[in-house]
Amino acid sequence: MTYLQLSACFVAVATLGGIGLALASRTRGPRPIAVLLTVVVLFVLTAAFDTAMIASGLFHYAQDPLLGVHVGLAPIEDFAYPLAGALLLPALWTAMRTRRRAHDRRPIDEETSR
């Protein structure tokens, strides 16, 4: 399995999970502009820090499973993980916040009967 295939699976699971969580929360999900801004910031940080870590010799990649496209020294496949996080975590946060609000609105009698 190549790094690109692994990254694509990871992003697909995060995307489906994010969509599922956003739909399950029954509220307006994360704002797209906020998610986009998060992706841009995470990509810049990934490019900078991955390049620094690779240049310092902390880790390296086998070249055969790589696509061959790099940003600095960071292979393009490394950008799948911040993308997945930026897609999944805001949806998870929204779903948890919705659940918390529903719990807070529950009548006291219902809470004491548990």
C-alpha positions in Angstrom: 0.0 0.0 0.0 1.4 3.4 -0.9 1.3 6.4 1.4 -1.2 8.1 -1.0 -3.6 5.1 -0.7 -3.3 5.1 3.1 -3.8 8.9 3.2 -6.8 8.7 0.9 -8.4 6.1 3.2 -7.7 8.2 6.2 -9.2 11.3 4.7 -12.3 9.4 3.4 -13.0 8.0 6.9 -12.6 11.5 8.4 -14.8 13.1 5.8 -17.6 10.5 6.2 -17.3 10.7 10.0 -17.4 14.5 9.8 -20.5 14.5 7.6 -22.2 11.9 9.8 -21.5 13.8 13.0 -22.7 17.1 11.4 -25.9 15.4 10.3 -26.4 13.7 13.6 -26.0 17.0 15.6 -29.1 18.4 13.7 -27.7 21.9 13.9 -25.7 24.0 11.5 -22.3 22.4 11.3 -18.9 24.2 11.4 -18.6 27.2 9.3 -16.9 26.4 6.0 -14.7 29.5 6.1 -13.4 28.5 9.5 -12.6 25.0 8.3 -10.9 26.4 5.2 -8.8 28.8 7.3 -7.9 26.0 9.7 -6.8 23.8 6.7 -4.6 26.6 5.4 -2.9 27.3 8.7 -2.4 23.5 9.4 -0.9 23.1 5.9 1.6 25.9 6.4 2.6 24.5 9.8 2.9 21.0 8.4 5.1 22.2 5.6 7.3 24.2 7.9 7.7 21.6 10.7 7.8 18.5 8.6 10.5 20.2 6.5 12.5 21.0 9.6 12.1 17.5 11.1 13.1 15.8 7.8 16.0 18.2 7.3 17.3 17.5 10.9 17.1 13.7 10.3 14.4 12.9 12.8 12.7 10.7 10.2 12.7 9.8 6.6 10.4 8.2 4.0 11.0 5.3 1.7 10.8 6.9 -1.7 9.1 4.0 -3.6 5.6 4.4 -1.9 5.7 8.2 -2.2 3.9 10.1 -5.0 7.0 12.2 -5.5 5.4 15.7 -5.0 6.9 17.6 -2.1 6.3 20.9 -0.4 9.7 21.8 1.0 10.9 18.4 2.1 7.4 17.3 3.2 5.8 14.7 0.9 2.3 15.7 -0.2 0.9 12.7 1.5 1.7 14.2 4.9 -0.9 16.9 4.3 -3.7 14.3 4.5 -3.6 14.1 8.3 -4.1 17.9 9.0 -6.8 17.9 6.4 -8.6 15.0 8.0 -8.3 16.6 11.4 -9.7 19.9 10.1 -12.7 18.1 8.6 -13.4 15.7 11.5 -12.7 17.6 14.7 -15.0 20.6 14.1 -17.9 18.2 13.3 -17.1 16.2 16.5 -17.0 19.4 18.5 -20.4 20.5 17.1 -21.9 17.1 17.9 -20.6 17.1 21.4 -21.8 20.7 22.0 -25.2 19.8 20.7 -25.4 16.8 23.0 -24.3 18.9 25.9 -26.9 21.6 25.2 -29.6 18.9 25.0 -28.5 17.5 28.3 -28.5 20.9 29.9 -32.1 21.6 28.7 -33.4 18.4 30.2 -35.8 18.9 33.2 -34.5 18.3 36.6 -37.1 15.6 37.3 -35.9 13.6 34.4 -32.3 13.8 35.6 -33.1 12.6 39.2 -35.1 9.6 37.9 -32.0 8.0 36.5 
